Amino acid sequence: MKQFKYTELEAILKKKIDANSFTPTGKLPSVRELCKLQGLSKATVLHSLHRLESQGLIYAKPKSGYFVTQIKPPKRVLPKQIKTSSTPRNVSVPAILKDIMTRSAAFDILPSAGAQEDATHLTVLNRHLNKAFRSSQSQKAFYYNSSDGDLRLKHAIINHYGGLNQKPDELCITNGCQHSLFISLMATCSPGDTVAVESPTFYGVLQILEQLNLKIIEVACDPEHGVSIDDLTKKIAKWPIKACVVSPNYSTPTGACMPHRAREELLKLAVKSDFCIIEDDIYGDLAFPPFVSESLKSLDTQGQVILCSSFSKSLSRDLRIGWVFGGKWHDKITQLKLVTQLSSCGSIQQGLATFIEDGHYRRYLNKHVYAIKQQQAELINFLQTHWPEDIRFTQANGGISMWVELDESIDTQKSYNEILQQGIVMTPGSLFSASGQYKNFLRLSYIHPLTKAREVAIKKLFSTLLVKK
């Protein structure tokens, strides 16, 4: 039986996708190019592409074309897993971190380049927020909202998670994920207690531990699969801990994602050894299709996990709305929320609730994660083209971070000011540890498009660092 022309093209493209022919960026030839190469009409080519898109094999990026949904990453050498200190220690965060944050450069080596992302979703979000502000009764202006958060927003967040078996009265709205982590550690620990963290870990956690006068014990992490349960088991046998802070889904800086079995083992260990797991799930919504992420909290049946997250990495940093599912410690956490913030803005919560309820947040995420995935592919291609033998780096299946390892002779923290003089803000690896490790590492992010200006900045960055070998 003779095939239609659109099915013939569909079969050709499927074969190329299976053969990984569109690496490294995953971009298919343009519609015009396909018409010319195959001698087909535009309607026929689009019909083939739409059929592939409906099968989840490709996706359309506005004004950019069609891209393969899942690219098989090339085999390469990952950054090393570093052996961590075997004893607890106090935390002292380097002053460089404050300088980076002051320059608004936490995830951008060139903040002067500005953001160039599609902001259509913010227009829709602002419409919902403005409507909520307008509908608020003026007599409420001199009254505080419920300290633990707006009930409608709580329902919206729980529904968004899907498989999370939690009720609204088990959720507390906060002033962002950092605030959630802060009050969670306050609720579970006292000054002088020891907390286990991934190594490398998020420097925001180190700041909190320093402020609360808590000791830290660092647990070795695989660059792809996250925290080592074996290393954690050995360390807590000798040094009992009150809490363990982990990011199971696409942690910063490595982008590691914990396998399901490791999550189950961590939960069993927490119950057996009676410590709290504080889950930082701020990147949970940023899984690249076809991958999906589940929260560690969704496996928790005994209230042993405190789940912290916010909209700052997935939607907007300006919202300052986060949340905590507090488990056994919920009552204490809500009391600490009252002490540290009183209440969160009611109108912002209500506007966010309707934005989520109407499906705008989910539709935005579906588009946003594809864009981030493409930006990651472009950055990887750029690094592999220019420095294939000089650096090692991770390639996560979600999130926004890449962990880069350089030659052991290089000290990225010592090079910070020299790099800064060129207008480039680097995030040295030493910021992600309390023990002075990862001196020859740095974190890169693909949250922003790889513009020509950022390409130039990255070339300057590595040309300056690699000359020190």
N, C-alpha and C positions, 0 to 999 in steps of 0.2 A: 504494500500500500504506500502510495506516494505521500511524503511528509509535506506539511505546509512549510513555507519559507521561514516563518517565525519560529517554528519548532526546530528547524535545522540550525538556526542561529542560537537558539536556546541550548541545544545539545553541544554546540561548539564552545560556547561560553562556560557551560558546566564543566566540560572537560578541562578547560584552562584553569578554572577555579580549583578543581580537584588537584591539578598539577602544581598549584601555587604559582601560577605564571604571572600574577599581578603584584608580586612582592616588589619592593618593600612597602609601598604606600597603600596597596590594595585598590588603586584607582583603575577603573576600566577605561578603554578608549571612549572618547566622546561619541555622542549620537551621530554627529556629522562624520567622524572618522569611521565608525562602523558602517554607515551607509555607503561610504566610498570604498572601504575594503571589501565588503560583501556584495556590493552592487544591489542594495536593497533600498526600499523607500523608508522615509522617516517613520511612518506609521507602523511598518513591519518591525523595525528595530525597537521602537518603543513598546510594542506588544510583547516582544521577547523579554525586554528588560523588566516590564511590569510583572510578567510571569515569574521571573527569577526573584523579584522583590517579594512577591506573595509567598514564595517558598522560604523566605528568610535568608537567602544566599547572598543577596546584595541589598544595599540601601542607597537612597538618594540624598545627597547633600546639596541644599539650595545654592545655586550659582557655581557649583563645583563639579557636579557630575555624579556618577555612580561608583560605589566602592564595595569591595568584598566584605561581607560581615565578619568572617573569621579567617584571619591570615595565619598560616602555620609559621611560628617564629623560627628563624634559622638557628641551628645549633651553635652555641658559643660558650665561652667560659664565664661563669657568674662571679660576682665579687665573693671573696672568701668569708666564711663564717669565723668570727674572731672569738677566741677563748676569753671568757669574762672573769672578772675578779671573784674570788671565792668567799669573800667576807663583806658584810655590810659596811657602808661608809656614809658620811655626810655628803650633802649636795651643795655645790657652789657653781652657779651658772655664769659663764663668761660674759663680760660686758658687751662683747660683740653682738650678742643676741638683741640687746636693747637698741643698738645702732641699726641693725637690720630691720627691726619692727618700726623704728622711727622713720625709716625710708620707705615704708610700705612695700618691702621687697621680700616678704616671707616666701613667696612662691614665684618670684619673677626676678631674674638677674638684671633686667633692664626696665624698671618701673617707669622710666621716662618715656618709654615707647607707648605707654597707655594701653587701654583695652580696646580690642577691635572685634569683639564677639557680637553676635546677633542679640540685641536687647529687647526683642519683641515681647518676650515673656514678662519683662519688667514693666512694660506698658500695661499689660493685662493685670499684673499683680498690683500696680499702683491704682488701677481702676477699682479693684476690690478693696484696697486699703482706704482710699478716699471715700468710697461709699460707706464703709464702716465708721469712719470718722464723722461723716455727715449725719449718719443715723443715730449716733450716740446722743443721748438726751443731755442737754446742758446741765441739768441738775445733778448729773453724775460726776461732774468735773471735780467736785470737792470730796469725792468718796473713793477709797481704794477698791480695786477689784479683788476677787478671791486670791489669796496669796499663792495657792497651789495651781492656779491657772484656769483658763476659760474651758468650760465643759465641752463646748462644741469643737474647739480645737483639739482637745484630748481625744474625742471620738474620731476626728479626722486622722490624727496621727496613728491611732491604733488600727483603724481600717486600712491605712496606707501600708502598714507592716504586713498585714494579711495573716500569717500563721502565728502571730504573737498572742498567746492566751492570757491577756491582761485586761483589767477593767479600768475605767477612767479614774477611780479613786486610788489606783495604784501608780498613777502617773503625776509628776510634778513639772510644771512649766518653769523654765529658768531663763537667765540672761545669756544664753549661749552654751556651747559644749564645755568651754573652759570653766565657766561657773558651775556647771553640772559636776565636772570632775573635782572641783575644789570642795564643794559641800559634801560630795560622796566620800572623799578622803577624810574630811573633818568628822563625818558621821561614823566612820569605821575605825579610825585611828586616834591615838593620843601622841603628844610630843615624845620623841625618842623611840617610837615603834618602828619596825622594819617593814618596808613595802617592796615586793618584787616587781620588777618591770622588764619589758623586753629590751634587748640590747642589739642594735641601736633602738632608741625610743624617741617619742615625741618630746621635744624640748619644753613644751608647755607643761607636761607632767613634772619634769625636773624643776621647773620654776615653783610649782605648787608644793612639791616635797621640801624644797628649800625654805619656803615661806612658813610651812607648818612644822618645821624642825623634825622632819621624819627621816629615818635612815633608808638607804636604798640598797638592794642587792640586785645586781643585773644578771639576767638570764640569757644565755646564748640563743640566737635566733638564726634559722635558716633563711637565706635571702628570698626564697620562694614560698616556703611553707610556715614561716613564723616561729613562734616560741618553741624551744625544745622542752618537752615534758620531762624527759630523762634528767636534763640539767636542773630543772626546777625541783624535781623530786629529791635529788641529791642535796640541793642547797637548803631546802626547808627542813630536811631531816636534821640538819645541824643548826640552822638559824630560823626558828619559827617566825612566821610573818603574819601580819594582820590583814593584808590585802595584796592582791596581784592585779596590776593594771595592764590590760592587753587590748590590742586592736586586731581582732581576728580577720576583718575584711579590709584588705588593701592598705595596710598600715603605712604611715610615713616614718622614716624615709624610704624603706625598701619596696613598699607596695606588696608585701607578702600577704598571702591568704591561707589561713589555717585549714587543713583538711578536716573533714567531718569527724574522723576517728580521733584526731588530736583534741578536738573540742570536747568530745565525750570524756576522754581521759582527764582533761583539765577539770571538768565538772566533778568527776568522781574524786579527784585529788583534793579539790576544795572542800567537799563534804567530809571526806575522811580526815583532813588536817584542820578543818574548821577555820578557813580563811575566806574572805570575801573576794569575789572576782568583780573588778570594775571594768566594764567593757566600754571602750571608746569606739562607737560605731559611726563616726562622722562621715566615713567614706562608703558606708553600706549601700547607698543608693547609686553608687558610681561603678557598678559592675558592667563590663563590656559584653554585650550579647555575643554569643549565646549563653554566656555565664550568668549565673544569678547568685545572689548572696543571701545567706540566712544569718540572723543574729544569734549569738551565743545564748542570749536570753530566751530564745524560742525553745531551747532544749532544757531549760531550767525548770524543774518541778518543785524545788524546795526553797525558792527565794534566795539562792546563794549568789545570784548575779545581779549587779546594779548596772543597768544599761544607760549610757549617756550618749546624747547626740544633739544635732542642731541642723539648721538650714544653711549654715554659713559657707560650707564647701560645695553644696549642691545647687543653691538658689541665689543667695545674696548675703554678703558679709554685713550689710547694713541693718539687717532685721534684728539681730541680737535676740533671737528666740531659740531656746534649746529645751531639752526635756530630760527627765530622769525617771526610769522605772526602778524604784528603790528596793524592791524585794523585802527582806527582813528589816531593812533599815529605813523603810519609807517614812515612818512617822518622824524619825529624827531628821531626815533630810528635809521634809516639809517645814519643820521648825527652823532649821538653818536657812532655808530659803526666806522665811519670814524675817529672820534676823539680818540677813545680808542684802536683801533687796525689797522687802515688804511685798510688792506685787509687780507683775509685768503689765505693759500697756494693753489695756483691754481692746482698744480699737484695732491694733496691729494683730492681736490674736484672732479677733473675729474676721478680719479681712483675709488672713491666712487660711482660716477654716473654710471660708466659702471658695477661695482659690483652689484648695485641695478637693473639696467636695464636687466642684464643677468639672473636675478632671484636668484642669490646666497644669497642675504640678506633674502629674504622670505623663501628659503629652510632652511637656517641656523636657522631662528627664529622658524620654525615649529619643528625642532629638539631640539633647546635650551630650549624652554618653557616646553617641556615634561621632560627634565632633571632637570630643576629647581623645577617643580612640584613634582618629585620623591624625590628630596633632601628635600623639605618641609615636605613630608610625613614621611621620615626617621627621621627628627628632631622632629616632633610631636610625633612619636612613642617613641623616646628616652625620651622626656620630660614626657610623660604620664606614661612610665614604671617606671621612677625613682622618680618623684615628683608629683604624681597625685593630692595630697591634698595641696601642698605647694605653687603652682604658678597658675596664670591665664594667658592665652595668646590668641592672635588672630590667626585666620587661614584664610588668604586672598585667593581669587581666582585668584591671579596674583601677580606680583611684586617680591620683594626679602626680605621683612622685616616682622618681628614678634614683636609685642609689648607685653612685659611681665610685669605682676604686681606681686609684692611680698608683704609680710606682711608690714603693715604700720610702724612698728618699725624699718624697714631697710632703710638705707640711702645709695644708690648705689654710689653717688658722693663721700661721705666720705670714702667709701671702695675702691675707685679707686686705690690708691697707694698700698694698701695691696694686691689687686688682681694682680696688675702689677708686684709685686715682685715674683709672681709665673709664670711669662712669659705670662700672659693672659691680653689682652687689652679689657676692658669692655667699652661699650657706655652707660653711665648713662642717665636715663630718664630726669634729670633736664636740659640737653643740648637742649631739644626740647621745651623749654618754656622760656619766659623772666621774668616770675613772680615767679620763684623758686619752681614751682610745680613738681610733678612726681618724688619725691625723692625716692620713693620705686618702681620705674619702671626702666626697661632697654630695649634696643633694641637688638634683635638677628637677624641674617640674614642666609638664606639658599642658598646664591649665590654660596657657595663652597660646595663640597661633604663632608658628615659627615664621615670623616676618623677616624681611631682609635685615632689618636693624638687629633683631635678636640673633640671626645667623652670624653677623659681624661680631656681636658681643661674645658669642660662644667661641668663635675663632680666636679672639683676643684672650679670652679666659684660658683656653687650653694652650695656646702658644706661649703664654706667660708661665703657666705651671709646668708644662712639659720640658721647657728649656732648663729647668732646675734639676733634671735627672742626672 
